[in-house]
Amino acid sequence: YRIQANLATNVDMHRFPWDQHDLPIILEPATRGKKELVFTVDERQSGIDPSVTFVGWDLRGARAEVRDHHYSLYQETYSQFVYRISIARIVFASTLKTFLPVAGFLLISLVSLLVTVEKMDQRVGLNTAMLIASVMFHMSIGNQLPPAAYLTVADKVMVALYGVVAVNLVLSIQMMRLLQAKRDEEARKLRILAFKLVPGLAVLALLFAGW
């Protein structure tokens, strides 16, 4: 027999963009229980054609097994043949596509720390732009994934980025307020504090996001 089928399964996206999955192909008789039919694995004739490819994924191999599937409602057990195909995202490409823009947003936000207190409006503008760009990029990542009720690694990194940029933005606005109130010395002290606070927060937030 030659069969073409569209299959679906639950996938765990917690480690995206470094996730890996087992894609199961499950065969089960429709009417014949285990008393009438039991599958066995034929290792010699089970495998994947070398021409099979998964674009953007690394094919890690496959394995076959036989298991029992019990239906408590009917008090019957059926034999199942399960063929699992293991795939994983290509780490270098996935990391580059997902986190290189994040690194760029973070770098620009950190570079804004060098702006002098006299040009604080430019610093506010830089961080505002980075915050908007981060949200748009996060939305584009979310469109690549199925709906999930949990945060992926990419989501946690983006939340960490939001926090760092937001803190930098709040500090910048506070410095502007101090300058407008003619409290220049306090604004300069806050700028020095931001030099230590924002990079330290960035390191801690990204380390936490990777856990």
C-alpha positions in Angstrom: 0.0 0.0 0.0 1.1 3.6 -0.6 -0.6 6.1 1.7 -0.5 9.9 1.8 -1.8 11.5 5.0 -1.9 14.8 6.8 -1.1 14.1 10.4 -1.2 16.2 13.6 0.3 15.8 17.0 0.9 17.8 20.2 4.4 19.4 20.3 6.3 20.8 23.2 7.6 24.3 22.3 9.1 25.2 25.6 12.7 25.2 24.2 11.9 27.1 21.0 14.1 28.0 19.0 16.1 25.0 20.2 13.2 22.6 20.3 13.2 19.0 19.1 10.2 16.7 18.6 9.1 13.1 18.0 6.6 12.9 15.2 4.6 9.6 15.7 2.9 7.7 12.9 0.4 5.4 14.7 -1.4 2.4 13.1 -4.2 0.7 14.9 -6.8 -1.8 13.5 -10.4 -0.4 13.4 -12.3 -3.5 14.5 -9.8 -6.2 15.5 -8.7 -6.2 19.2 -5.5 -7.6 20.6 -7.1 -11.1 20.8 -7.3 -11.2 17.0 -4.4 -9.1 15.8 -1.1 -8.1 17.3 1.5 -6.0 15.5 5.2 -6.9 15.4 8.1 -4.7 14.3 9.9 -5.7 11.1 13.3 -3.9 11.6 14.5 -4.9 8.1 11.7 -3.3 6.3 11.1 -0.2 8.5 12.9 3.0 7.7 12.8 6.5 6.1 13.6 7.1 2.4 16.8 9.1 2.0 14.9 11.7 -0.1 12.7 12.7 2.8 13.7 16.2 4.1 12.3 18.6 6.7 13.1 22.1 5.6 14.7 24.0 8.5 14.9 20.9 10.6 17.6 18.2 11.2 16.4 14.6 10.9 17.8 12.8 13.9 16.5 9.3 13.1 13.5 7.1 13.7 12.4 4.1 15.8 9.5 1.7 15.8 7.6 0.1 18.7 4.5 -1.8 19.4 2.3 -0.9 22.3 -1.2 -1.7 23.7 -4.0 0.9 23.6 -6.8 0.1 26.1 -10.3 1.5 25.7 -11.9 1.5 29.2 -15.3 2.4 27.8 -15.4 -0.8 25.8 -13.1 -2.9 28.0 -11.0 -3.8 24.9 -7.3 -3.5 24.1 -5.9 -2.9 20.7 -2.4 -3.3 19.4 -0.7 -0.2 18.0 2.3 0.1 15.8 4.1 3.4 16.5 6.8 4.8 14.2 8.5 7.8 15.7 10.5 10.3 13.6 12.9 12.5 15.6 13.6 16.0 14.3 15.3 19.1 15.8 15.7 22.6 14.6 19.1 23.5 13.1 20.6 25.2 16.1 22.9 27.8 14.4 20.3 29.0 11.9 17.5 29.1 14.4 19.6 31.0 17.0 20.8 33.5 14.4 17.4 34.2 13.0 15.8 34.5 16.5 18.4 36.2 18.7 20.5 38.3 16.3 17.8 41.0 16.1 17.3 40.8 19.9 21.0 41.4 20.3 20.8 44.4 18.0 17.9 45.9 19.9 19.7 45.4 23.2 23.0 46.8 21.9 21.3 50.0 20.7 19.5 50.4 24.1 22.9 50.0 25.9 24.7 52.4 23.5 22.1 55.0 24.4 23.6 55.1 27.9 26.5 57.0 26.3 24.2 59.9 25.4 24.9 63.0 27.5 22.3 64.6 29.7 22.1 67.5 27.3 20.8 65.2 24.5 18.4 63.2 26.7 15.6 63.5 24.2 17.6 61.5 21.7 18.1 58.8 24.3 14.4 58.6 25.0 13.7 58.4 21.3 16.2 55.5 20.8 14.7 53.4 23.6 11.1 54.1 22.5 12.0 52.9 19.0 13.7 49.8 20.4 10.7 49.0 22.6 8.3 49.3 19.6 10.6 47.3 17.4 10.9 44.5 20.0 7.1 44.2 20.3 6.8 43.9 16.5 9.6 41.4 16.3 8.0 39.3 19.1 4.7 39.3 17.2 6.5 38.0 14.1 8.0 35.2 16.2 4.6 34.3 17.6 3.1 34.0 14.2 5.6 31.1 13.4 4.3 29.0 16.3 1.1 27.2 17.1 -1.0 28.6 20.0 0.6 27.7 23.4 -0.4 28.4 27.0 3.2 28.8 28.2 6.3 30.8 27.5 9.0 29.5 25.2 12.7 30.4 25.6 12.3 33.1 22.9 9.3 34.5 24.7 11.3 34.8 28.0 14.2 36.5 26.2 11.8 39.0 24.6 10.2 39.7 28.0 13.7 40.2 29.4 14.5 42.6 26.6 11.2 44.5 27.3 12.3 44.9 30.9 15.8 46.2 30.1 14.6 48.7 27.5 11.7 49.8 29.7 13.9 50.5 32.7 16.4 52.4 30.5 13.4 54.4 29.1 12.0 55.2 32.6 15.5 56.3 33.8 15.9 58.5 30.7 12.5 60.2 31.2 13.3 60.8 34.9 16.6 62.4 33.9 14.7 64.7 31.5 12.4 65.7 34.3 15.3 66.5 36.5 16.9 68.6 33.8 13.6 70.5 33.2 13.5 71.2 37.0 17.1 72.6 36.8 18.4 69.8 38.9 21.3 69.0 36.6 23.6 67.5 39.3 20.9 64.9 40.2 20.4 64.1 36.6 24.1 63.4 36.1 24.2 61.2 39.2 21.2 59.2 37.8 23.0 58.8 34.5 26.0 57.3 36.3 23.7 55.0 38.2 22.1 53.9 34.9 25.5 52.9 33.6 25.7 50.3 36.3 22.0 49.4 36.7 20.9 48.8 33.1 23.8 46.4 31.9 23.6 44.5 35.2 19.8 44.1 34.8 20.4 43.0 31.2 22.8 40.2 32.3 20.5 39.0 35.1 17.3 39.1 32.9 18.9 37.1 30.0 20.4 34.5 32.4 17.0 34.1 34.0 15.3 33.8 30.5 17.6 31.0 29.5 16.6 28.8 32.5 
